[in-house]
Amino acid sequence: MSRLKTILTSGLITSGLVVLAMTSPNIALAAAETNPAKSDATFVRPLDTIQNGKARKFVVEMDGYVPPTNWLPQIKGGKATITAEVYPDHYKIITRASVAGILDWFIDYSSTLTSDGEVTEKGLQPRFYRAKDDEGRKNRVTEIKHTDDFVEVEVVPAHGNLGDPAATMEQKLEAMDPISALLQLAIAPEAVPGKPCSGVAKVFDGKARYNLHLEEGTHVESIESEAWNGPAYICSVRYEELAGYKKKSAAQRAKEAKDLRWVSMTLADMGPGELRVPIKIEARSNKRGKITVVASELKYEHLDTDHADATKQASPDHG
């Protein structure tokens, strides 16, 4: 069972979904009419909508599937629920994930990630992040607190090492936690007319510091899926390691780069100026095959900003 556990842990999506999935047919492109971008006349950044006094919420149920092997058919391997609320001046997001299906008989794993912070003209500014990972006998809690000029990190139990090189304070300050980074892509602060996919999510998870670049995107007029039937953005994602990893030789880096053929993210287009909700993440690895996390249910709401202050005050005190 160690091989299966290795596949699960190595297949975790670095954007913070914390669910492994492989080869799921739930979303298929419909007779696809694609456009490099929507009309400039209808272009509004989601961030602009939020800062103009609107508030939005989405809840996404995600499923994952383990790929077939010589001795195991394709089965459901994981599930996650992502809940995000974005107000004109603050946000909060929570992700709960766990192993699912028959794998739950063999592997005890669950994770809860929460983050909250401010909404600024440049996007999200995290203030507090907490990740609680339960894996049988080995449990870990990570907390990250952001101030304007310092990032405090507490990990229990501590990592054996912080990588070579370790992330610097400057790298931590410019970055955000994994689930805030996912929400940052949804509000698209760097979106511009003519480029449906643009921007970079700078991520620090308590140890690793990496970037997720959105590139080479297209707008699809219609997709058919269990969670969403409508227009969507399909973006290529380039993963860039910066710090907090084991030191690797040039040969090791070249081997890894060759193994990962491509990564893409599909975001539901909820309309001009609305959040771009992640509904699918795929990666093609020569070694592990096609890795996929896909939405099984999506809820999208307009919130009453009159209750925003009460919601903010109800958030836990992080000290």
N, C-alpha and C positions, 0 to 999 in steps of 0.2 A: 504493500500500500504506500510505501515511501515514494514510489515513482508518481503515483496519482497526486499525492500531497505536493510534490515538487511542481507538477503541472499547474495545480491550483494556485500556489503562491506565486510562481513566476509569471502567471498570466494575469495578475491583478492590474487593473487599468490605472495608470499613473495619474489620471485626472481626478482621482478621489472617489470613483464609483465603488471601488473595493469589491468588485464582483468579477469572477472569471466567467467567460462564456466562449464557446467555440461553435462555429458553423451553425448558425440559426437562419432559417429561411423566412422569418416573420416579416421582413420588409423586402419588397421587390419593387424595382423601378417600373412604373407603369409606362405604357407607350410614351416614352419620355420626350417631351419637348423641353429642351434645356436652353437657358439663356445665360450669357456671362454675367448679366446683372439686370435688375429690374429698372423700370423707368426712373430717371432722376427726379421727375416731377412728384413721385410718390415716396422719395427717399426721406426717411426720418430715422435717426438713431434711436434704439430703445432707451438709451440713457437720457436722451432729450425728453422723451415722454415722461420718464420718472421724475426728472428734475423740474418739469413743468407742473408738478403737483399731483401726478397720478401714482397709484400703487398697484402692484401686481403680485400674484401668487401662482406657483405651479407645483403640482405633485406628480411625480413620475415613478411608476413601478417598472423596475428593470429586471429582466431575466437573463440568465446565462446558461450555456450548454457546454458540457465537456465533449470533445470530439470523439468519434468512435476509435477504438483500438482493436487489436487482434482478439481481445478477450472481453471487450466491453462495448456495447452499442452506444449511440449518442443518447445522453440522458441530461436532464436538468441538473446543473451543477451549482447554481447560486442565484440569489435574488437580492434586490436592494430597493429601498424606497427613498427618494430624494424629495424633500419639501423645502421650498424657498419662498420667502416673502421679501419684497423690495419696496421700500417707501422712499419719498423724496430725500430723506436725510439719513436713513439707516436701513440695514438689511439683516436677515438671519437665514441660515440654511442648515439643514440637518440631513444626514444620510445614515440609514440603518441597513446593514448588509449581513448576510449569513450564507453558509453553505446550505444547499437545499437538495431534496430528493434522496436517492439512495446513498449519496456521498455523506449525508448527515449521519448515517449509521457508522461511518468509519472515522470521520474528521470532525472535531469539535471546534468550530470557528464562527465567530460573529464579531461585528465591529459597529461602533456608533461614533460618528464624527459630527461635531457641531461647530459653527463659526458665526460670529456676528461682528458688525463694524459699521462704518459710515459710508454714505454715498457721496462722492465728490464729483467735480466737473471732469476729472480724469478717470472716473470709475469707482471701484470699491477700495476702501481702506480698512483692512481687517484690524480688529482690536483684540479679539480673543478667539482661540481655536483649541478644541479639545478632541482628541482621538482616543477611544478606549477599544483596544483589540483584545479579544478573548480567544485564546487558542489552547484549550485544555490546560496543561500545567504551566504554559508560558503566556502570561498576560502582560500587557504593556499599556501605560497611559502616557500620552504626550500632550503637553499644554504649551501654547505659544501665546505670549502677550506682546502686543505692539504698542509702543508709544511713538511720538514723533521722531525721536532720535535714538531709540534703543529697542531691541527685540530680546525678550527674556524667554528662554526655553527650558522646560523641565520635563525630563523623560524618566519614568520609573517602570521597570528597572532600566538603568542607563544603557546606552549602546556600548558595545565593547570597544568600538573606535568610531570616530566621526568622519572617516574617509581621508583620502590623500589626493588632493588637499581637502581640508575641511572648509565648510562654508564660512566666509568672512561676515562681519557685522554689516558691511556695505551690501553684500549679496542678500542677506536676510532682510534688510530694510526695504530693498526695492521689490521684494517678492511677497507673495501671499500664500496661504495654505491651499491644499489641493481642491477642496470643495468651493472655496471662494473663487479660485481660478476658474472652475467650471461655470460659476455664476457670472464671472467677468466676461466669459465668452458669450453668455446669453444676453447681457446688456450691451455688448458690442461697442465699447467706447471708441475704438479705433476704426469703426466702419466708415467707409467713404463711398460716394456714388461710383458705380462702375466696377467695384471690387466687392463682390458678395462675401468673400472670406478674406479677412485681413486682421492683423494684430498678433500679439504674442501674450500668452499667459505666463508670467514669471512665478515659479512655484518653489516654496521651501516647506518641507513637511516635518521639520524637526531635526533632520539630518541631511537629506539630499536636497540639492539646489539644482533645478533644471528649468528649461523653457519649453513651452508648447507653442509652436508657430502655426497659425492658420494661413494656408496658401492655396493657390490654384483651385479656386472654388467655382462652383456653378450653381445656378438657381434652377430647380426642377419644378415645373408647373404642377405636377401631380405625382404622388407616391401612394402606394397602397400598403397599409400595415395594420396590425392589430390595434395600435394605439392612435394612429393619426392617418387620415386620408386627406391630403391637400398638398399645397406647395411646401418646398423645403430647400434649405441650403445644404449642399454636400461639399465639404471642405477637406482638403488634404491637410494632414497634421505632421509637422516635422518635430521630432523629439530631440532635444539638445541637452546632454549632461554637462554640468558646470563644476559642481563640487559635491563632496560628501559621499563619494563612491570609492571602492577599492581601486588602488592604483593599477592601471592597465598598460600593457605594452602596446606599441603601435600595431603589432600583429593581432592582438586581442581586439582592439578597437575596430580594425578592418574586418575581422571575422563577424563581430556583432553587427556592424553596418551592413554587411552582405546578407546576413540572416534576415534582418527586418526589411522586407521589400517595400511595404507601404502601410500607412495608417490613415484612416479617414474618419470624419465625424459628420453625422447628419443632424441638422437642427431644424425643427419644425418652424415654418414661417407663419406666425400667427397674425400677420398683417402689418402694414406700415407703422413703424414706431413701436411695435410690440416685441416682447422678449423672444429671443430665439431659443427655443427649448430643446436641449439635447435629447434625441430619441434613439440614436444608434452610434456606436463606436466600433470600428473594425480595424484589425491589423492582420497582415499576412506575413507569417514567419515561415521560412523554409523548414525550420526544425520542428515547430509545433503546429503548423497549419494555419488555418484562418480563425483568428480570435475575434469574437463578437459579443458585445453587450447590447441588448435591444429592449426597447420599451414595450411593455404589454398593456399599460394603461396610462393615460395622460389626462390631468385635470388642469384647467387654466382659468383663473378668476381675476376680476377687477375688484380691488379692495377699497373700502371706504377709508380715506385718509384721516377722517375725524377720529378714528380709533388708533391712529398710529402712535400717538404719545402714550396711550395706555399700554399698547403692545410693547413699546420700548421700555417702559417702566417695569413691566412684568418680567423682563428678561432677567436671568439670574445674575447676582452680583459676583463679578469675577475677582474682586479684591484689588 
